[in-house]
Amino acid sequence: MKRHEPTILTFSGIDGAGKSTQIDALSRYLQECGHRVQLYTFWDDVVAFSRHREYLSLRAFRGEKGVGSPERPITRRDKDVTSWYVLTLRLFLYVLDTFRLFAVVSDCAAEDVAFVIFDRYIYDELANLPLQHWPVRFYVRLLLQIAPKPDLAFLLDADPESAISRKPEYPLAFVRKNRETYLAISNLARMFVLPPASVETTILRIRELLSNLKADPETVPVEAPPHRFAARGVQTPNS
């Protein structure tokens, strides 16, 4: 019996946007519908040298390890470090991660599953880059052309103040800037932006989009959020 290639779905967004909640809800829903689902966590299952990178990040930047919560806020120092040598290293590592992503996506085709869900994707790494510099924008466009395209890529937009209250790890100023960069990446990568809403509303919207995708992929639109979503100096594909 010939196997069909699985439908690949990705979830991206700032820390505290609610990705884990939506991924869990969608996974349960698909399984209840009788589908086999495979989940990949980008940081653990895809990135090259993940353990070494985390160790070096903690040693070099002296941030705290773990996941922040309202009861136990932590101070992470990795994504918000923007020195030139860190940027250079990121540009190199993100290329390696893109090729690793190709290997993982290729393995997905061999799995007997209907849906593959990625908790974060290459888009989440590109959102750490300073897009106000044109060489970086050129690099991002190039990597987006090379990277495997998911069937449906979700960006969970979130209010930075609300997100940081749920997951206090980075300064508010960085989270605001990070959100703007995510929105710029979403335009370049043709992601579907889910605006801030209740958990239940977002769950239903994701199911609706997935249903439309399975019925006819051409009917799934790519929506821009109702506010400005290009970071300063970032040109959209039509500009």
PATI-338369 format. One line per 2 residues: for each residue x, y, z of N, C-alpha, C. Coordinates in nm, 2 decimals, always signed. Layout:
REM residues N
X/Y/Z/X/Y/Z/X/Y/Z | ... $
REM end
This chain:
REM residues 239
+0.08/-0.12/+0.00/+0.00/+0.00/+0.00/+0.09/+0.12/+0.00 | +0.06/+0.22/-0.09/+0.14/+0.34/-0.10/+0.11/+0.43/+0.01 $
+0.21/+0.48/+0.07/+0.20/+0.58/+0.18/+0.18/+0.72/+0.13 | +0.10/+0.80/+0.19/+0.09/+0.94/+0.15/+0.18/+1.02/+0.24 $
+0.24/+1.13/+0.18/+0.32/+1.22/+0.26/+0.24/+1.29/+0.37 | +0.30/+1.30/+0.49/+0.22/+1.36/+0.59/+0.20/+1.51/+0.57 $
+0.10/+1.57/+0.63/+0.08/+1.71/+0.63/+0.17/+1.77/+0.74 | +0.25/+1.87/+0.70/+0.34/+1.93/+0.79/+0.29/+2.06/+0.84 $
+0.28/+2.08/+0.97/+0.23/+2.20/+1.03/+0.33/+2.26/+1.13 | +0.35/+2.39/+1.13/+0.44/+2.45/+1.22/+0.38/+2.56/+1.30 $
+0.43/+2.57/+1.43/+0.38/+2.68/+1.52/+0.50/+2.76/+1.56 | +0.48/+2.89/+1.55/+0.59/+2.99/+1.58/+0.53/+3.10/+1.66 $
+0.61/+3.18/+1.73/+0.57/+3.29/+1.80/+0.66/+3.33/+1.92 | +0.64/+3.44/+1.97/+0.72/+3.49/+2.09/+0.70/+3.40/+2.21 $
+0.79/+3.40/+2.30/+0.77/+3.32/+2.42/+0.65/+3.37/+2.50 | +0.56/+3.27/+2.54/+0.44/+3.31/+2.61/+0.32/+3.33/+2.52 $
+0.33/+3.30/+2.38/+0.22/+3.33/+2.29/+0.12/+3.22/+2.30 | +0.15/+3.10/+2.36/+0.05/+3.00/+2.37/+0.07/+2.88/+2.28 $
+0.19/+2.87/+2.22/+0.21/+2.76/+2.12/+0.19/+2.62/+2.18 | +0.24/+2.60/+2.30/+0.23/+2.46/+2.36/+0.08/+2.43/+2.38 $
+0.00/+2.52/+2.43/-0.14/+2.50/+2.45/-0.21/+2.46/+2.32 | -0.18/+2.53/+2.21/-0.24/+2.51/+2.08/-0.19/+2.38/+2.02 $
-0.07/+2.35/+2.04/-0.01/+2.22/+1.98/-0.07/+2.10/+2.05 | -0.09/+2.11/+2.18/-0.15/+2.00/+2.26/-0.29/+1.98/+2.22 $
-0.37/+2.09/+2.20/-0.51/+2.08/+2.17/-0.52/+2.02/+2.03 | -0.44/+2.07/+1.93/-0.45/+2.01/+1.80/-0.41/+1.87/+1.79 $
-0.30/+1.83/+1.86/-0.26/+1.69/+1.86/-0.37/+1.60/+1.91 | -0.43/+1.64/+2.02/-0.54/+1.56/+2.08/-0.66/+1.55/+1.98 $
-0.69/+1.66/+1.92/-0.80/+1.66/+1.82/-0.77/+1.57/+1.71 | -0.66/+1.57/+1.65/-0.62/+1.49/+1.54/-0.62/+1.34/+1.57 $
-0.57/+1.31/+1.69/-0.57/+1.17/+1.74/-0.71/+1.12/+1.76 | -0.79/+1.21/+1.82/-0.93/+1.16/+1.84/-1.01/+1.14/+1.70 $
-0.96/+1.21/+1.60/-1.01/+1.19/+1.47/-0.96/+1.06/+1.40 | -0.87/+0.99/+1.47/-0.81/+0.87/+1.42/-0.68/+0.88/+1.34 $
-0.62/+1.00/+1.35/-0.49/+1.02/+1.27/-0.37/+1.00/+1.36 | -0.27/+0.95/+1.30/-0.14/+0.94/+1.37/-0.06/+1.07/+1.36 $
-0.01/+1.12/+1.47/+0.06/+1.25/+1.48/+0.20/+1.23/+1.53 | +0.29/+1.30/+1.46/+0.43/+1.30/+1.51/+0.47/+1.44/+1.55 $
+0.52/+1.46/+1.67/+0.56/+1.60/+1.71/+0.71/+1.61/+1.72 | +0.76/+1.72/+1.66/+0.90/+1.75/+1.67/+0.92/+1.89/+1.74 $
+1.01/+1.89/+1.84/+1.05/+2.01/+1.90/+1.17/+2.07/+1.83 | +1.17/+2.18/+1.77/+1.28/+2.23/+1.69/+1.41/+2.24/+1.77 $
+1.41/+2.29/+1.89/+1.53/+2.31/+1.96/+1.59/+2.17/+2.00 | +1.51/+2.07/+2.02/+1.56/+1.94/+2.07/+1.59/+1.85/+1.95 $
+1.50/+1.85/+1.85/+1.50/+1.74/+1.75/+1.56/+1.79/+1.62 | +1.58/+1.92/+1.60/+1.63/+1.96/+1.47/+1.77/+2.03/+1.48 $
+1.78/+2.13/+1.56/+1.90/+2.22/+1.56/+2.03/+2.13/+1.57 | +2.13/+2.18/+1.51/+2.26/+2.11/+1.51/+2.33/+2.14/+1.64 $
+2.39/+2.04/+1.71/+2.47/+2.06/+1.83/+2.39/+2.13/+1.94 | +2.26/+2.09/+1.96/+2.17/+2.16/+2.05/+2.23/+2.16/+2.19 $
+2.28/+2.05/+2.24/+2.32/+2.05/+2.38/+2.45/+2.14/+2.40 | +2.54/+2.13/+2.30/+2.66/+2.21/+2.31/+2.62/+2.36/+2.30 $
+2.53/+2.39/+2.22/+2.49/+2.53/+2.20/+2.42/+2.59/+2.33 | +2.34/+2.51/+2.39/+2.28/+2.55/+2.52/+2.39/+2.57/+2.63 $
+2.48/+2.48/+2.63/+2.59/+2.48/+2.73/+2.67/+2.61/+2.71 | +2.72/+2.63/+2.59/+2.80/+2.75/+2.56/+2.72/+2.88/+2.58 $
+2.59/+2.88/+2.55/+2.51/+3.00/+2.58/+2.51/+3.03/+2.73 | +2.49/+2.93/+2.81/+2.48/+2.95/+2.95/+2.61/+3.00/+3.01 $
+2.72/+2.94/+2.96/+2.86/+2.97/+3.01/+2.90/+3.11/+2.96 | +2.87/+3.14/+2.83/+2.91/+3.27/+2.78/+2.83/+3.39/+2.82 $
+2.70/+3.37/+2.83/+2.61/+3.49/+2.86/+2.56/+3.49/+3.00 | +2.59/+3.38/+3.08/+2.55/+3.37/+3.22/+2.40/+3.39/+3.24 $
+2.32/+3.34/+3.15/+2.18/+3.34/+3.18/+2.13/+3.22/+3.26 | +2.00/+3.23/+3.29/+1.95/+3.12/+3.37/+1.89/+3.01/+3.28 $
+1.90/+2.88/+3.33/+1.84/+2.77/+3.25/+1.70/+2.74/+3.30 | +1.62/+2.70/+3.20/+1.48/+2.66/+3.24/+1.38/+2.74/+3.16 $
+1.26/+2.73/+3.21/+1.14/+2.80/+3.15/+1.08/+2.89/+3.26 | +1.07/+3.02/+3.23/+1.02/+3.11/+3.33/+0.87/+3.09/+3.35 $
+0.82/+3.12/+3.47/+0.68/+3.12/+3.50/+0.65/+3.23/+3.59 | +0.52/+3.27/+3.61/+0.48/+3.38/+3.70/+0.53/+3.36/+3.84 $
+0.54/+3.23/+3.88/+0.58/+3.20/+4.02/+0.74/+3.20/+4.03 | +0.80/+3.17/+3.92/+0.95/+3.17/+3.92/+1.00/+3.24/+3.79 $
+1.01/+3.37/+3.79/+1.07/+3.44/+3.67/+1.22/+3.41/+3.66 | +1.27/+3.40/+3.54/+1.41/+3.38/+3.52/+1.46/+3.48/+3.42 $
+1.59/+3.49/+3.42/+1.66/+3.58/+3.32/+1.74/+3.51/+3.22 | +1.69/+3.49/+3.10/+1.77/+3.43/+3.00/+1.85/+3.53/+2.92 $
+1.96/+3.49/+2.87/+2.05/+3.57/+2.79/+2.10/+3.49/+2.68 | +2.03/+3.49/+2.57/+2.07/+3.42/+2.45/+2.02/+3.49/+2.32 $
+1.89/+3.49/+2.31/+1.83/+3.55/+2.19/+1.84/+3.70/+2.19 | +1.86/+3.76/+2.30/+1.87/+3.91/+2.30/+2.01/+3.96/+2.30 $
+2.11/+3.87/+2.28/+2.25/+3.91/+2.26/+2.27/+3.94/+2.12 | +2.32/+4.06/+2.08/+2.33/+4.10/+1.94/+2.47/+4.15/+1.90 $
+2.57/+4.11/+1.97/+2.71/+4.15/+1.93/+2.74/+4.09/+1.80 | +2.84/+4.15/+1.73/+2.87/+4.10/+1.59/+2.92/+3.96/+1.58 $
+3.00/+3.92/+1.68/+3.05/+3.78/+1.67/+2.94/+3.68/+1.70 | +2.84/+3.71/+1.79/+2.73/+3.62/+1.81/+2.64/+3.62/+1.68 $
+2.62/+3.73/+1.62/+2.54/+3.73/+1.49/+2.61/+3.65/+1.39 | +2.74/+3.66/+1.37/+2.82/+3.58/+1.27/+2.80/+3.43/+1.30 $
+2.81/+3.39/+1.43/+2.80/+3.25/+1.46/+2.65/+3.20/+1.43 | +2.55/+3.29/+1.46/+2.42/+3.25/+1.43/+2.40/+3.23/+1.28 $
+2.45/+3.32/+1.20/+2.43/+3.30/+1.06/+2.48/+3.17/+1.01 | +2.60/+3.13/+1.06/+2.65/+3.00/+1.03/+2.57/+2.88/+1.08 $
+2.53/+2.89/+1.20/+2.45/+2.78/+1.26/+2.32/+2.76/+1.20 | +2.25/+2.87/+1.16/+2.12/+2.86/+1.11/+2.12/+2.80/+0.97 $
+2.24/+2.81/+0.90/+2.25/+2.73/+0.77/+2.26/+2.58/+0.80 | +2.33/+2.55/+0.91/+2.34/+2.41/+0.95/+2.20/+2.35/+0.99 $
+2.13/+2.44/+1.06/+2.00/+2.40/+1.11/+1.90/+2.38/+0.99 | +1.92/+2.46/+0.89/+1.83/+2.44/+0.77/+1.86/+2.31/+0.70 $
+1.98/+2.27/+0.69/+2.01/+2.14/+0.63/+1.97/+2.02/+0.72 | +1.98/+2.04/+0.85/+1.93/+1.94/+0.95/+1.77/+1.93/+0.93 $
+1.71/+2.04/+0.91/+1.57/+2.04/+0.89/+1.53/+1.96/+0.77 | +1.61/+1.97/+0.66/+1.58/+1.89/+0.54/+1.58/+1.75/+0.58 $
+1.68/+1.70/+0.66/+1.69/+1.56/+0.69/+1.57/+1.52/+0.77 | +1.53/+1.60/+0.87/+1.41/+1.56/+0.95/+1.28/+1.56/+0.87 $
+1.26/+1.66/+0.78/+1.14/+1.66/+0.69/+1.15/+1.54/+0.60 | +1.26/+1.50/+0.55/+1.27/+1.38/+0.46/+1.24/+1.25/+0.54 $
+1.28/+1.25/+0.66/+1.24/+1.13/+0.75/+1.09/+1.13/+0.77 | +1.03/+1.24/+0.78/+0.88/+1.25/+0.80/+0.81/+1.17/+0.69 $
+0.86/+1.18/+0.57/+0.79/+1.12/+0.45/+0.80/+0.97/+0.47 | +0.89/+0.92/+0.54/+0.91/+0.77/+0.56/+0.82/+0.72/+0.68 $
+0.77/+0.81/+0.76/+0.70/+0.78/+0.88/+0.55/+0.75/+0.84 | +0.49/+0.65/+0.90/+0.35/+0.62/+0.87/+0.26/+0.70/+0.96 $
+0.27/+0.83/+0.94/+0.18/+0.93/+1.01/+0.11/+1.02/+0.92 | +0.00/+1.07/+0.97/-0.08/+1.16/+0.88/-0.04/+1.31/+0.90 $
+0.00/+1.34/+1.02/+0.04/+1.48/+1.05/+0.17/+1.49/+1.12 | +0.25/+1.58/+1.08/+0.38/+1.61/+1.16/+0.37/+1.76/+1.20 $
+0.38/+1.78/+1.33/+0.37/+1.91/+1.39/+0.51/+1.95/+1.44 | +0.55/+2.07/+1.41/+0.68/+2.12/+1.46/+0.65/+2.23/+1.56 $
+0.70/+2.21/+1.68/+0.70/+2.32/+1.78/+0.82/+2.41/+1.76 | +0.79/+2.52/+1.69/+0.89/+2.61/+1.64/+0.95/+2.55/+1.51 $
+1.01/+2.65/+1.43/+1.06/+2.61/+1.30/+1.18/+2.70/+1.27 | +1.23/+2.70/+1.15/+1.34/+2.78/+1.12/+1.31/+2.93/+1.13 $
+1.18/+2.96/+1.12/+1.13/+3.10/+1.13/+1.16/+3.16/+1.27 | +1.16/+3.07/+1.37/+1.18/+3.12/+1.50/+1.33/+3.16/+1.52 $
+1.42/+3.10/+1.45/+1.56/+3.14/+1.46/+1.58/+3.27/+1.38 | +1.52/+3.28/+1.26/+1.53/+3.40/+1.18/+1.48/+3.52/+1.25 $
+1.38/+3.50/+1.34/+1.32/+3.61/+1.42/+1.42/+3.67/+1.52 | +1.53/+3.60/+1.54/+1.63/+3.66/+1.63/+1.73/+3.75/+1.57 $
+1.72/+3.76/+1.44/+1.82/+3.84/+1.36/+1.78/+3.99/+1.34 | +1.88/+4.08/+1.33/+1.85/+4.22/+1.32/+1.81/+4.25/+1.17 $
+1.68/+4.25/+1.14/+1.64/+4.27/+1.00/+1.66/+4.41/+0.95 | +1.70/+4.50/+1.03/+1.72/+4.64/+0.99/+1.84/+4.66/+0.90 $
+1.93/+4.55/+0.89/+2.05/+4.55/+0.81/+2.02/+4.48/+0.68 | +2.04/+4.54/+0.57/+2.01/+4.47/+0.44/+2.08/+4.34/+0.41 $
+2.21/+4.32/+0.45/+2.27/+4.19/+0.43/+2.20/+4.08/+0.51 | +2.15/+4.12/+0.63/+2.07/+4.02/+0.71/+1.94/+3.99/+0.64 $
+1.87/+4.09/+0.58/+1.75/+4.06/+0.51/+1.77/+3.97/+0.39 | +1.88/+4.00/+0.32/+1.92/+3.91/+0.20/+1.94/+3.77/+0.25 $
+2.01/+3.75/+0.36/+2.04/+3.62/+0.41/+1.90/+3.55/+0.45 | +1.81/+3.62/+0.51/+1.68/+3.57/+0.55/+1.60/+3.52/+0.43 $
+1.60/+3.61/+0.33/+1.53/+3.57/+0.21/+1.58/+3.45/+0.14 | +1.72/+3.44/+0.14/+1.78/+3.32/+0.08/+1.75/+3.20/+0.16 $
+1.76/+3.20/+0.29/+1.73/+3.08/+0.37/+1.58/+3.04/+0.36 | +1.49/+3.14/+0.35/+1.35/+3.11/+0.33/+1.33/+3.04/+0.20 $
+1.41/+3.07/+0.10/+1.39/+3.00/-0.03/+1.44/+2.86/-0.03 | +1.54/+2.84/+0.06/+1.61/+2.70/+0.07/+1.53/+2.61/+0.16 $
+1.48/+2.66/+0.27/+1.42/+2.58/+0.38/+1.30/+2.51/+0.33 | +1.27/+2.39/+0.38/+1.15/+2.31/+0.34/+1.02/+2.39/+0.38 $
+0.93/+2.39/+0.29/+0.80/+2.47/+0.32/+0.70/+2.38/+0.38 | +0.65/+2.41/+0.50/+0.54/+2.34/+0.56/+0.41/+2.36/+0.48 $
+0.31/+2.27/+0.50/+0.18/+2.28/+0.44/+0.11/+2.40/+0.50 | +0.13/+2.42/+0.63/+0.06/+2.53/+0.69/+0.15/+2.58/+0.81 $
+0.19/+2.70/+0.81/+0.27/+2.76/+0.91/+0.20/+2.86/+0.99 | +0.18/+2.84/+1.12/+0.11/+2.93/+1.20/+0.20/+3.02/+1.28 $
+0.17/+3.15/+1.29/+0.23/+3.24/+1.38/+0.13/+3.28/+1.48 | +0.15/+3.25/+1.60/+0.06/+3.29/+1.71/+0.11/+3.43/+1.76 $
+0.03/+3.53/+1.72/+0.07/+3.67/+1.76/+0.02/+3.68/+1.90 | +0.08/+3.77/+1.98/+0.05/+3.79/+2.12/+0.09/+3.93/+2.16 $
+0.01/+3.98/+2.26/+0.05/+4.11/+2.32/+0.17/+4.08/+2.40 | +0.28/+4.16/+2.38/+0.41/+4.13/+2.46/+0.39/+4.14/+2.61 $
+0.31/+4.24/+2.66/+0.29/+4.25/+2.80/+0.22/+4.12/+2.86 | +0.12/+4.07/+2.79/+0.05/+3.95/+2.83/+0.15/+3.83/+2.82 $
+0.22/+3.82/+2.72/+0.31/+3.71/+2.70/+0.42/+3.70/+2.80 | +0.48/+3.82/+2.84/+0.58/+3.82/+2.94/+0.53/+3.79/+3.08 $
+0.40/+3.82/+3.10/+0.34/+3.79/+3.23/+0.33/+3.64/+3.25 | +0.31/+3.56/+3.13/+0.29/+3.42/+3.14/+0.43/+3.35/+3.14 $
+0.52/+3.41/+3.07/+0.66/+3.35/+3.06/+0.76/+3.45/+3.07 | +0.79/+3.49/+3.20/+0.89/+3.60/+3.22/+1.03/+3.55/+3.21 $
+1.09/+3.58/+3.09/+1.23/+3.53/+3.07/+1.32/+3.65/+3.01 | +1.26/+3.73/+2.93/+1.34/+3.84/+2.86/+1.28/+3.97/+2.89 $
+1.36/+4.08/+2.88/+1.31/+4.22/+2.90/+1.19/+4.25/+2.81 | +1.10/+4.33/+2.85/+0.98/+4.37/+2.77/+1.02/+4.43/+2.64 $
+1.13/+4.52/+2.64/+1.17/+4.59/+2.52/+1.21/+4.49/+2.41 | +1.28/+4.38/+2.46/+1.32/+4.28/+2.36/+1.20/+4.20/+2.31 $
+1.11/+4.17/+2.39/+0.99/+4.09/+2.35/+0.91/+4.17/+2.25 | +0.90/+4.30/+2.27/+0.83/+4.39/+2.17/+0.90/+4.39/+2.04 $
+1.03/+4.40/+2.04/+1.11/+4.40/+1.92/+1.10/+4.27/+1.85 | +1.11/+4.16/+1.93/+1.10/+4.02/+1.88/+0.97/+4.00/+1.81 $
+0.86/+4.05/+1.86/+0.73/+4.04/+1.80/+0.73/+4.10/+1.67 | +0.78/+4.22/+1.66/+0.78/+4.29/+1.53/+0.86/+4.21/+1.42 $
+0.97/+4.15/+1.47/+1.05/+4.08/+1.37/+0.98/+3.95/+1.33 | +0.91/+3.89/+1.42/+0.83/+3.77/+1.38/+0.72/+3.81/+1.28 $
+0.66/+3.92/+1.30/+0.56/+3.96/+1.20/+0.62/+3.99/+1.06 | +0.74/+4.05/+1.06/+0.81/+4.07/+0.94/+0.84/+3.94/+0.87 $
+0.89/+3.84/+0.95/+0.92/+3.71/+0.89/+0.80/+3.64/+0.84 | +0.68/+3.66/+0.91/+0.56/+3.60/+0.87/+0.52/+3.65/+0.73 $
+0.55/+3.77/+0.70/+0.51/+3.82/+0.56/+0.61/+3.76/+0.46 | +0.73/+3.76/+0.49/+0.83/+3.70/+0.40/+0.81/+3.55/+0.37 $
+0.77/+3.48/+0.48/+0.76/+3.33/+0.47/+0.62/+3.29/+0.44 | +0.52/+3.38/+0.42/+0.38/+3.35/+0.39/+0.32/+3.26/+0.50 $
+0.34/+3.30/+0.62/+0.28/+3.23/+0.74/+0.14/+3.28/+0.76 | +0.06/+3.20/+0.83/-0.07/+3.24/+0.87/-0.07/+3.30/+1.01 $
-0.10/+3.43/+1.02/-0.09/+3.50/+1.15/-0.22/+3.48/+1.22 | -0.22/+3.42/+1.34/-0.34/+3.41/+1.43/-0.33/+3.52/+1.53 $
-0.42/+3.62/+1.52/-0.42/+3.74/+1.61/-0.45/+3.70/+1.75 | -0.41/+3.78/+1.85/-0.44/+3.75/+1.99/-0.59/+3.73/+2.01 $
-0.63/+3.61/+2.07/-0.77/+3.58/+2.10/-0.77/+3.48/+2.21 | -0.89/+3.44/+2.25/-0.90/+3.34/+2.35/-0.85/+3.20/+2.30 $
-0.81/+3.12/+2.40/-0.76/+2.98/+2.36/-0.86/+2.91/+2.27 | -0.99/+2.92/+2.31/-1.10/+2.84/+2.24/-1.11/+2.90/+2.10 $
-1.11/+3.03/+2.09/-1.13/+3.09/+1.95/-1.01/+3.05/+1.86 | -0.89/+3.05/+1.91/-0.78/+3.01/+1.83/-0.78/+2.86/+1.79 $
-0.82/+2.78/+1.89/-0.84/+2.64/+1.86/-0.93/+2.61/+1.74 | -1.05/+2.68/+1.74/-1.15/+2.67/+1.64/-1.09/+2.72/+1.50 $
-1.02/+2.83/+1.51/-0.97/+2.89/+1.39/-0.86/+2.79/+1.32 | -0.78/+2.73/+1.40/-0.68/+2.64/+1.35/-0.75/+2.52/+1.29 $
-0.85/+2.47/+1.35/-0.92/+2.35/+1.29/-0.99/+2.39/+1.16 | -1.04/+2.51/+1.15/-1.11/+2.56/+1.03/-1.01/+2.57/+0.92 $
-0.89/+2.62/+0.95/-0.79/+2.64/+0.84/-0.74/+2.50/+0.80 | -0.72/+2.41/+0.89/-0.68/+2.28/+0.86/-0.78/+2.20/+0.77 $
-0.90/+2.22/+0.81/-1.01/+2.16/+0.73/-1.01/+2.22/+0.59 | -0.99/+2.35/+0.57/-0.98/+2.41/+0.44/-0.86/+2.36/+0.36 $
-0.75/+2.34/+0.43/-0.63/+2.29/+0.37/-0.65/+2.15/+0.31 | -0.71/+2.06/+0.39/-0.74/+1.93/+0.34/-0.84/+1.92/+0.23 $
-0.93/+2.01/+0.23/-1.03/+2.02/+0.12/-0.97/+2.07/-0.01 | -0.90/+2.18/+0.00/-0.84/+2.25/-0.11/-0.73/+2.34/-0.07 $
-0.60/+2.30/-0.08/-0.49/+2.39/-0.03/-0.50/+2.53/-0.09 | -0.56/+2.55/-0.20/-0.56/+2.68/-0.26/-0.66/+2.78/-0.19 $
-0.74/+2.72/-0.11/-0.84/+2.81/-0.04/-0.79/+2.86/+0.09 | -0.68/+2.82/+0.14/-0.63/+2.87/+0.26/-0.55/+3.00/+0.24 $
-0.60/+3.11/+0.29/-0.54/+3.24/+0.27/-0.42/+3.26/+0.36 | -0.34/+3.36/+0.33/-0.24/+3.40/+0.42/-0.27/+3.54/+0.47 $
-0.31/+3.55/+0.60/-0.36/+3.68/+0.65/-0.25/+3.76/+0.72 | -0.25/+3.89/+0.69/-0.17/+3.98/+0.76/-0.24/+4.03/+0.89 $
-0.17/+4.06/+1.00/-0.24/+4.11/+1.11/-0.29/+4.25/+1.08 | -0.39/+4.30/+1.16/-0.45/+4.43/+1.13/-0.36/+4.55/+1.16 $
-0.24/+4.53/+1.21/-0.15/+4.64/+1.24/-0.03/+4.63/+1.15 | +0.06/+4.72/+1.17/+0.19/+4.72/+1.09/+0.27/+4.59/+1.13 $
+0.32/+4.52/+1.03/+0.39/+4.40/+1.07/+0.53/+4.39/+1.00 | +0.57/+4.50/+0.95/+0.71/+4.50/+0.90/+0.80/+4.58/+0.99 $
+0.90/+4.52/+1.04/+0.99/+4.59/+1.13/+1.06/+4.70/+1.05 | +1.11/+4.80/+1.13/+1.18/+4.91/+1.06/+1.29/+4.87/+0.97 $
+1.29/+4.91/+0.85/+1.39/+4.88/+0.75/+1.37/+4.75/+0.68 | +1.26/+4.68/+0.71/+1.23/+4.55/+0.65/+1.14/+4.57/+0.53 $
+1.18/+4.53/+0.41/+1.10/+4.54/+0.30/+1.02/+4.42/+0.27 | +0.89/+4.43/+0.24/+0.81/+4.32/+0.22/+0.83/+4.27/+0.07 $
+0.79/+4.15/+0.04/+0.81/+4.10/-0.10/+0.76/+4.19/-0.21 | +0.66/+4.27/-0.18/+0.60/+4.36/-0.28/+0.66/+4.49/-0.29 $
+0.76/+4.52/-0.20/+0.82/+4.65/-0.19/+0.95/+4.66/-0.27 $
REM end
